[in-house]
Amino acid sequence: MIRNRWSAALAMSVVLGSAAACSDDGADYVLHYTTYSSATSDQSRSAQRWAEEVERLTHGGVSVVFHYSQSLVGADEAVQATLDGRADLAQVGSIYAASDLSMFTVIELPFETKNPQAHMNTILRLYEESPVYREDFDRQGVRLLFPLPLGTIAMGLNEPAQTPDDLAGRSIRSGGLASEVLLTSRVNPVAMTATDIYESMERGIVDGYTALALANLSTFGLTKASPYVVDPGIGAYSSSIVVINEDLYQSMPEEYQRALDEASRKGIEFGLEEMESAGRIACEELTAAGTEFSSFSDADVAAWAEKSTIADEWVDRYAERGYDAASVLDDYRAIIADEESASDYEDPLVACMEGTL
């Protein structure tokens, strides 16, 4: 919360007001960051490193107070919270952004890329280069600072599967567009929080899980409940971004704006490093537990993708709402191709399977 300026917004939230008072350390700006991630997740660690860089660059003039695990606002309220003064910065997950930042959800489309570095760079370049994609952010009054890491989708199973067809008839925890992919293989997608997966697998309620990346598995105790881990070839399946209230950003002195921008340019680097670190821990734990790793073949993945009409449905859904969604998808694919050609980054899941992580 900006000191001596946003007192009206401060009055809107007793919780935020108390936090701001307790965090008054002499900074010119005390910014409150709301996230649905835990304090120890790779996404939060990335944001923490960014905040430390901002404080260093501003010589303590800007500091950040973190509110983890939806303790300030719910994940689906993140964008609106930055507008009404409950928060200044927010982690916005694509799975929660359909109504506020509709075009941002293009980055959830399956089978588009298996390169997290290219994926994160594309999220940022779309904001800078695609007017239709950018329009939602400007309309909402939020500025994209940097994307947070996620990685490609992993699948944990109680029983092995060599092809997508082997999944038929199983109940698998999933979410977002990954569930629509599973439906094409006659899977029963089950919606549940990640914290419920371990017990559900132990009790046989589900036969496996997906819509998680390798770096997430240790956090939820799943490295001890995943006898088989598969790279299903779906690739990037979701992401999240850090945004700031645009009016707040514009109200800052230019040197503080430059500091936020400079720190944000390191955001992807921070994210990849933290994702790799978390992925390495998960890989070591899975290996120690005797987990069997496998991947669906390129031919099977190509056939699976061929059956998918998710991208066309995404375009049609948002075209009906007045968006030129086809142009955003074209921009997304063009930038992805460009970024992939410049990157040899290997996702932690693949690196773990190849023994190079």
ROVOFI-491900 format. One record per residue (C-alpha): residue in three letters; x, y, z; residue number from 1. Coordinates in nm, 3 decimals, decimal comma, padded with zeros to 5 digits, always signed. Layout:
N
(atom ALA (X Y Z) NUM);
...
END
This chain:
357
(atom MET (+00,000 +00,000 +00,000) 1);
(atom ILE (+00,141 +00,338 -00,095) 2);
(atom ARG (+00,190 +00,545 +00,217) 3);
(atom ASN (+00,026 +00,889 +00,253) 4);
(atom ARG (-00,174 +00,839 -00,067) 5);
(atom TRP (-00,413 +00,544 -00,059) 6);
(atom SER (-00,575 +00,611 +00,278) 7);
(atom ALA (-00,923 +00,570 +00,132) 8);
(atom ALA (-00,838 +00,226 +00,000) 9);
(atom LEU (-00,670 +00,146 +00,329) 10);
(atom ALA (-00,995 +00,209 +00,511) 11);
(atom MET (-01,162 -00,049 +00,289) 12);
(atom SER (-00,973 -00,333 +00,452) 13);
(atom VAL (-00,910 -00,369 +00,823) 14);
(atom VAL (-00,687 -00,668 +00,758) 15);
(atom LEU (-00,472 -00,484 +00,507) 16);
(atom GLY (-00,465 -00,175 +00,727) 17);
(atom SER (-00,327 -00,376 +01,017) 18);
(atom ALA (-00,064 -00,539 +00,799) 19);
(atom ALA (+00,046 -00,205 +00,660) 20);
(atom ALA (+00,082 -00,057 +01,008) 21);
(atom CYS (+00,288 -00,353 +01,127) 22);
(atom SER (+00,509 -00,331 +00,818) 23);
(atom ASP (+00,593 +00,039 +00,847) 24);
(atom ASP (+00,971 +00,011 +00,822) 25);
(atom GLY (+01,043 +00,352 +00,680) 26);
(atom ALA (+00,984 +00,264 +00,316) 27);
(atom ASP (+00,814 +00,519 +00,093) 28);
(atom TYR (+00,593 +00,245 -00,047) 29);
(atom VAL (+00,481 -00,072 +00,132) 30);
(atom LEU (+00,318 -00,293 -00,133) 31);
(atom HIS (+00,087 -00,577 -00,031) 32);
(atom TYR (+00,111 -00,892 -00,243) 33);
(atom THR (-00,168 -01,148 -00,239) 34);
(atom THR (-00,108 -01,504 -00,356) 35);
(atom TYR (-00,279 -01,841 -00,342) 36);
(atom SER (+00,063 -02,013 -00,322) 37);
(atom SER (+00,231 -02,122 -00,001) 38);
(atom ALA (+00,534 -01,935 +00,129) 39);
(atom THR (+00,769 -02,218 +00,030) 40);
(atom SER (+00,644 -02,284 -00,325) 41);
(atom ASP (+00,874 -02,213 -00,617) 42);
(atom GLN (+00,631 -01,945 -00,734) 43);
(atom SER (+00,643 -01,763 -00,401) 44);
(atom ARG (+01,020 -01,798 -00,380) 45);
(atom SER (+01,044 -01,636 -00,723) 46);
(atom ALA (+00,829 -01,345 -00,608) 47);
(atom GLN (+01,031 -01,315 -00,286) 48);
(atom ARG (+01,352 -01,282 -00,484) 49);
(atom TRP (+01,188 -01,017 -00,703) 50);
(atom ALA (+01,079 -00,823 -00,393) 51);
(atom GLU (+01,431 -00,839 -00,251) 52);
(atom GLU (+01,567 -00,705 -00,578) 53);
(atom VAL (+01,312 -00,420 -00,577) 54);
(atom GLU (+01,406 -00,326 -00,221) 55);
(atom ARG (+01,776 -00,332 -00,313) 56);
(atom LEU (+01,729 -00,121 -00,625) 57);
(atom THR (+01,518 +00,137 -00,439) 58);
(atom HIS (+01,753 +00,142 -00,138) 59);
(atom GLY (+01,464 +00,038 +00,085) 60);
(atom GLY (+01,220 +00,287 -00,065) 61);
(atom VAL (+00,984 +00,009 -00,179) 62);
(atom SER (+00,914 -00,300 +00,031) 63);
(atom VAL (+00,669 -00,585 -00,017) 64);
(atom VAL (+00,446 -00,755 +00,241) 65);
(atom PHE (+00,340 -01,108 +00,140) 66);
(atom HIS (-00,001 -01,262 +00,212) 67);
(atom TYR (+00,022 -01,633 +00,129) 68);
(atom SER (-00,230 -01,913 +00,070) 69);
(atom GLN (-00,528 -01,683 +00,003) 70);
(atom SER (-00,497 -01,533 +00,352) 71);
(atom LEU (-00,587 -01,188 +00,218) 72);
(atom VAL (-00,826 -01,261 -00,071) 73);
(atom GLY (-00,934 -01,565 -00,269) 74);
(atom ALA (-00,747 -01,660 -00,584) 75);
(atom ASP (-01,047 -01,569 -00,800) 76);
(atom GLU (-01,054 -01,216 -00,652) 77);
(atom ALA (-00,690 -01,130 -00,718) 78);
(atom VAL (-00,738 -00,887 -01,007) 79);
(atom GLN (-01,031 -00,709 -00,844) 80);
(atom ALA (-00,842 -00,684 -00,515) 81);
(atom THR (-00,569 -00,477 -00,683) 82);
(atom LEU (-00,835 -00,239 -00,811) 83);
(atom ASP (-01,027 -00,176 -00,490) 84);
(atom GLY (-00,725 -00,135 -00,263) 85);
(atom ARG (-00,726 -00,467 -00,080) 86);
(atom ALA (-00,393 -00,546 -00,246) 87);
(atom ASP (-00,133 -00,369 -00,458) 88);
(atom LEU (+00,031 -00,670 -00,621) 89);
(atom ALA (-00,127 -01,006 -00,699) 90);
(atom GLN (-00,049 -01,350 -00,832) 91);
(atom VAL (-00,312 -01,412 -01,098) 92);
(atom GLY (-00,354 -01,772 -01,211) 93);
(atom SER (-00,481 -01,833 -01,562) 94);
(atom ILE (-00,731 -02,085 -01,429) 95);
(atom TYR (-00,895 -01,802 -01,232) 96);
(atom ALA (-00,864 -01,532 -01,500) 97);
(atom ALA (-01,136 -01,619 -01,751) 98);
(atom SER (-01,363 -01,329 -01,656) 99);
(atom ASP (-01,100 -01,063 -01,580) 100);
(atom LEU (-00,818 -01,137 -01,825) 101);
(atom SER (-00,983 -01,359 -02,083) 102);
(atom MET (-00,712 -01,349 -02,350) 103);
(atom PHE (-00,449 -01,446 -02,092) 104);
(atom THR (-00,609 -01,792 -02,087) 105);
(atom VAL (-00,466 -01,867 -02,433) 106);
(atom ILE (-00,153 -01,981 -02,251) 107);
(atom GLU (-00,347 -02,278 -02,106) 108);
(atom LEU (-00,404 -02,442 -02,446) 109);
(atom PRO (-00,257 -02,796 -02,453) 110);
(atom PHE (-00,008 -02,938 -02,701) 111);
(atom GLU (+00,135 -02,594 -02,789) 112);
(atom THR (+00,479 -02,608 -02,622) 113);
(atom LYS (+00,687 -02,826 -02,391) 114);
(atom ASN (+00,941 -02,552 -02,318) 115);
(atom PRO (+00,865 -02,354 -01,997) 116);
(atom GLN (+01,122 -02,088 -02,078) 117);
(atom ALA (+00,966 -02,025 -02,419) 118);
(atom HIS (+00,623 -02,032 -02,255) 119);
(atom MET (+00,713 -01,768 -01,994) 120);
(atom ASN (+00,883 -01,544 -02,249) 121);
(atom THR (+00,577 -01,571 -02,471) 122);
(atom ILE (+00,342 -01,465 -02,190) 123);
(atom LEU (+00,549 -01,149 -02,149) 124);
(atom ARG (+00,590 -01,080 -02,521) 125);
(atom LEU (+00,217 -01,118 -02,584) 126);
(atom TYR (+00,158 -00,839 -02,335) 127);
(atom GLU (+00,411 -00,621 -02,512) 128);
(atom GLU (+00,328 -00,710 -02,874) 129);
(atom SER (-00,037 -00,823 -02,905) 130);
(atom PRO (-00,288 -00,534 -02,873) 131);
(atom VAL (-00,589 -00,762 -02,828) 132);
(atom TYR (-00,413 -00,959 -02,553) 133);
(atom ARG (-00,302 -00,634 -02,383) 134);
(atom GLU (-00,649 -00,478 -02,397) 135);
(atom ASP (-00,786 -00,677 -02,101) 136);
(atom PHE (-00,502 -00,562 -01,877) 137);
(atom ASP (-00,547 -00,197 -01,971) 138);
(atom ARG (-00,923 -00,217 -01,928) 139);
(atom GLN (-00,889 -00,373 -01,584) 140);
(atom GLY (-00,622 -00,125 -01,479) 141);
(atom VAL (-00,344 -00,373 -01,402) 142);
(atom ARG (+00,010 -00,396 -01,535) 143);
(atom LEU (+00,182 -00,729 -01,598) 144);
(atom LEU (+00,521 -00,734 -01,427) 145);
(atom PHE (+00,645 -01,090 -01,490) 146);
(atom PRO (+00,522 -01,449 -01,525) 147);
(atom LEU (+00,573 -01,711 -01,255) 148);
(atom PRO (+00,708 -02,063 -01,318) 149);
(atom LEU (+00,497 -02,374 -01,355) 150);
(atom GLY (+00,649 -02,620 -01,598) 151);
(atom THR (+00,493 -02,889 -01,815) 152);
(atom ILE (+00,219 -03,117 -01,697) 153);
(atom ALA (+00,304 -03,442 -01,520) 154);
(atom MET (+00,078 -03,739 -01,452) 155);
(atom GLY (+00,105 -03,961 -01,145) 156);
(atom LEU (-00,064 -04,302 -01,158) 157);
(atom ASN (-00,124 -04,600 -00,934) 158);
(atom GLU (-00,094 -04,835 -01,234) 159);
(atom PRO (+00,123 -04,794 -01,546) 160);
(atom ALA (+00,002 -04,652 -01,878) 161);
(atom GLN (+00,195 -04,675 -02,203) 162);
(atom THR (-00,049 -04,483 -02,425) 163);
(atom PRO (-00,333 -04,232 -02,379) 164);
(atom ASP (-00,580 -04,512 -02,454) 165);
(atom ASP (-00,451 -04,698 -02,147) 166);
(atom LEU (-00,607 -04,427 -01,933) 167);
(atom ALA (-00,962 -04,514 -02,041) 168);
(atom GLY (-01,198 -04,580 -01,753) 169);
(atom ARG (-00,970 -04,437 -01,484) 170);
(atom SER (-01,062 -04,158 -01,246) 171);
(atom ILE (-00,785 -03,900 -01,252) 172);
(atom ARG (-00,767 -03,575 -01,059) 173);
(atom SER (-00,743 -03,291 -01,307) 174);
(atom GLY (-00,850 -02,935 -01,377) 175);
(atom GLY (-00,876 -02,669 -01,644) 176);
(atom LEU (-00,828 -02,762 -02,008) 177);
(atom ALA (-00,631 -03,073 -01,909) 178);
(atom SER (-00,965 -03,227 -01,811) 179);
(atom GLU (-01,096 -03,174 -02,162) 180);
(atom VAL (-00,791 -03,353 -02,303) 181);
(atom LEU (-00,849 -03,649 -02,071) 182);
(atom LEU (-01,210 -03,676 -02,182) 183);
(atom THR (-01,094 -03,761 -02,534) 184);
(atom SER (-00,934 -04,074 -02,384) 185);
(atom ARG (-01,251 -04,168 -02,196) 186);
(atom VAL (-01,104 -04,070 -01,860) 187);
(atom ASN (-01,318 -03,954 -01,569) 188);
(atom PRO (-01,160 -03,622 -01,462) 189);
(atom VAL (-01,210 -03,554 -01,091) 190);
(atom ALA (-01,195 -03,201 -00,954) 191);
(atom MET (-01,024 -03,173 -00,616) 192);
(atom THR (-00,767 -02,955 -00,445) 193);
(atom ALA (-00,404 -03,062 -00,465) 194);
(atom THR (-00,397 -03,109 -00,088) 195);
(atom ASP (-00,657 -03,387 -00,118) 196);
(atom ILE (-00,477 -03,593 -00,382) 197);
(atom TYR (-00,250 -03,795 -00,153) 198);
(atom GLU (-00,529 -03,931 +00,066) 199);
(atom SER (-00,757 -03,986 -00,235) 200);
(atom MET (-00,495 -04,198 -00,407) 201);
(atom GLU (-00,423 -04,392 -00,088) 202);
(atom ARG (-00,795 -04,468 -00,047) 203);
(atom GLY (-00,851 -04,553 -00,414) 204);
(atom ILE (-01,088 -04,263 -00,474) 205);
(atom VAL (-00,879 -04,164 -00,775) 206);
(atom ASP (-00,641 -04,369 -00,985) 207);
(atom GLY (-00,400 -04,085 -01,042) 208);
(atom TYR (-00,358 -03,712 -01,084) 209);
(atom THR (-00,247 -03,454 -01,333) 210);
(atom ALA (-00,267 -03,072 -01,375) 211);
(atom LEU (+00,049 -03,048 -01,165) 212);
(atom ALA (+00,414 -03,004 -01,260) 213);
(atom LEU (+00,713 -03,190 -01,120) 214);
(atom ALA (+00,805 -02,896 -00,896) 215);
(atom ASN (+00,464 -02,922 -00,722) 216);
(atom LEU (+00,486 -03,287 -00,620) 217);
(atom SER (+00,703 -03,260 -00,310) 218);
(atom THR (+00,491 -02,973 -00,174) 219);
(atom PHE (+00,182 -03,194 -00,166) 220);
(atom GLY (+00,356 -03,512 -00,048) 221);
(atom LEU (+00,298 -03,682 -00,381) 222);
(atom THR (+00,653 -03,804 -00,431) 223);
(atom LYS (+00,564 -04,083 -00,186) 224);
(atom ALA (+00,235 -04,170 -00,354) 225);
(atom SER (+00,331 -04,185 -00,722) 226);
(atom PRO (+00,453 -04,533 -00,820) 227);
(atom TYR (+00,428 -04,433 -01,186) 228);
(atom VAL (+00,498 -04,085 -01,324) 229);
(atom VAL (+00,424 -04,019 -01,690) 230);
(atom ASP (+00,512 -03,732 -01,920) 231);
(atom PRO (+00,186 -03,732 -02,119) 232);
(atom GLY (+00,315 -03,487 -02,379) 233);
(atom ILE (+00,049 -03,221 -02,314) 234);
(atom GLY (+00,319 -02,968 -02,232) 235);
(atom ALA (+00,249 -02,628 -02,078) 236);
(atom TYR (-00,102 -02,629 -01,937) 237);
(atom SER (-00,136 -02,319 -01,721) 238);
(atom SER (+00,060 -02,037 -01,563) 239);
(atom SER (+00,030 -01,735 -01,340) 240);
(atom ILE (+00,155 -01,379 -01,349) 241);
(atom VAL (+00,235 -01,099 -01,107) 242);
(atom VAL (+00,039 -00,779 -01,169) 243);
(atom ILE (+00,036 -00,437 -01,006) 244);
(atom ASN (-00,234 -00,171 -00,994) 245);
(atom GLU (-00,158 +00,055 -01,292) 246);
(atom ASP (-00,254 +00,380 -01,118) 247);
(atom LEU (-00,027 +00,293 -00,828) 248);
(atom TYR (+00,260 +00,218 -01,066) 249);
(atom GLN (+00,208 +00,546 -01,251) 250);
(atom SER (+00,199 +00,739 -00,922) 251);
(atom MET (+00,548 +00,623 -00,828) 252);
(atom PRO (+00,858 +00,831 -00,896) 253);
(atom GLU (+01,028 +00,735 -01,221) 254);
(atom GLU (+01,327 +00,586 -01,040) 255);
(atom TYR (+01,094 +00,347 -00,855) 256);
(atom GLN (+00,916 +00,255 -01,177) 257);
(atom ARG (+01,252 +00,177 -01,334) 258);
(atom ALA (+01,344 -00,035 -01,034) 259);
(atom LEU (+01,024 -00,240 -01,060) 260);
(atom ASP (+01,084 -00,285 -01,433) 261);
(atom GLU (+01,448 -00,384 -01,386) 262);
(atom ALA (+01,363 -00,636 -01,117) 263);
(atom SER (+01,080 -00,773 -01,333) 264);
(atom ARG (+01,322 -00,837 -01,619) 265);
(atom LYS (+01,489 -01,087 -01,386) 266);
(atom GLY (+01,158 -01,251 -01,297) 267);
(atom ILE (+01,180 -01,530 -01,554) 268);
(atom GLU (+01,538 -01,608 -01,453) 269);
(atom PHE (+01,434 -01,626 -01,087) 270);
(atom GLY (+01,137 -01,843 -01,178) 271);
(atom LEU (+01,332 -02,097 -01,381) 272);
(atom GLU (+01,593 -02,129 -01,108) 273);
(atom GLU (+01,334 -02,183 -00,836) 274);
(atom MET (+01,135 -02,428 -01,049) 275);
(atom GLU (+01,448 -02,629 -01,119) 276);
(atom SER (+01,539 -02,633 -00,751) 277);
(atom ALA (+01,194 -02,759 -00,650) 278);
(atom GLY (+01,194 -03,005 -00,939) 279);
(atom ARG (+01,531 -03,143 -00,833) 280);
(atom ILE (+01,400 -03,212 -00,483) 281);
(atom ALA (+01,094 -03,387 -00,623) 282);
(atom CYS (+01,307 -03,588 -00,866) 283);
(atom GLU (+01,536 -03,709 -00,587) 284);
(atom GLU (+01,240 -03,807 -00,369) 285);
(atom LEU (+01,063 -03,989 -00,654) 286);
(atom THR (+01,379 -04,176 -00,746) 287);
(atom ALA (+01,439 -04,276 -00,384) 288);
(atom ALA (+01,079 -04,403 -00,365) 289);
(atom GLY (+01,135 -04,630 -00,667) 290);
(atom THR (+00,900 -04,442 -00,899) 291);
(atom GLU (+00,888 -04,573 -01,256) 292);
(atom PHE (+00,910 -04,297 -01,518) 293);
(atom SER (+00,777 -04,313 -01,873) 294);
(atom SER (+00,655 -04,096 -02,159) 295);
(atom PHE (+00,386 -04,138 -02,419) 296);
(atom SER (+00,541 -04,174 -02,766) 297);
(atom ASP (+00,554 -03,878 -03,003) 298);
(atom ALA (+00,319 -04,061 -03,240) 299);
(atom ASP (+00,064 -04,125 -02,966) 300);
(atom VAL (+00,084 -03,763 -02,848) 301);
(atom ALA (+00,037 -03,638 -03,205) 302);
(atom ALA (-00,269 -03,859 -03,248) 303);
(atom TRP (-00,403 -03,740 -02,913) 304);
(atom ALA (-00,353 -03,377 -03,010) 305);
(atom GLU (-00,523 -03,442 -03,344) 306);
(atom LYS (-00,838 -03,549 -03,162) 307);
(atom SER (-00,840 -03,229 -02,959) 308);
(atom THR (-01,055 -02,936 -03,071) 309);
(atom ILE (-00,979 -02,730 -02,760) 310);
(atom ALA (-00,798 -02,447 -02,941) 311);
(atom ASP (-01,083 -02,405 -03,192) 312);
(atom GLU (-01,335 -02,408 -02,910) 313);
(atom TRP (-01,133 -02,144 -02,722) 314);
(atom VAL (-01,139 -01,917 -03,027) 315);
(atom ASP (-01,511 -01,967 -03,085) 316);
(atom ARG (-01,599 -01,913 -02,718) 317);
(atom TYR (-01,428 -01,576 -02,698) 318);
(atom ALA (-01,522 -01,468 -03,050) 319);
(atom GLU (-01,883 -01,490 -02,934) 320);
(atom ARG (-01,791 -01,240 -02,660) 321);
(atom GLY (-01,648 -00,993 -02,908) 322);
(atom TYR (-01,277 -01,082 -02,891) 323);
(atom ASP (-01,054 -01,129 -03,192) 324);
(atom ALA (-00,935 -01,447 -03,025) 325);
(atom ALA (-00,807 -01,595 -03,351) 326);
(atom SER (-00,549 -01,317 -03,379) 327);
(atom VAL (-00,435 -01,377 -03,021) 328);
(atom LEU (-00,393 -01,749 -03,089) 329);
(atom ASP (-00,197 -01,670 -03,406) 330);
(atom ASP (+00,027 -01,429 -03,212) 331);
(atom TYR (+00,074 -01,685 -02,936) 332);
(atom ARG (+00,181 -01,958 -03,176) 333);
(atom ALA (+00,411 -01,729 -03,374) 334);
(atom ILE (+00,589 -01,606 -03,060) 335);
(atom ILE (+00,610 -01,959 -02,917) 336);
(atom ALA (+00,780 -02,078 -03,237) 337);
(atom ASP (+01,022 -01,787 -03,224) 338);
(atom GLU (+01,105 -01,843 -02,858) 339);
(atom GLU (+01,148 -02,218 -02,899) 340);
(atom SER (+01,395 -02,164 -03,182) 341);
(atom ALA (+01,609 -01,954 -02,945) 342);
(atom SER (+01,589 -02,185 -02,643) 343);
(atom ASP (+01,725 -02,529 -02,563) 344);
(atom TYR (+01,569 -02,531 -02,216) 345);
(atom GLU (+01,475 -02,875 -02,086) 346);
(atom ASP (+01,177 -02,901 -01,853) 347);
(atom PRO (+01,260 -03,047 -01,507) 348);
(atom LEU (+01,028 -03,344 -01,571) 349);
(atom VAL (+01,218 -03,439 -01,887) 350);
(atom ALA (+01,554 -03,371 -01,722) 351);
(atom CYS (+01,457 -03,590 -01,429) 352);
(atom MET (+01,362 -03,877 -01,658) 353);
(atom GLU (+01,688 -03,842 -01,850) 354);
(atom GLY (+01,897 -03,818 -01,533) 355);
(atom THR (+02,027 -03,468 -01,616) 356);
(atom LEU (+01,845 -03,264 -01,351) 357);
END
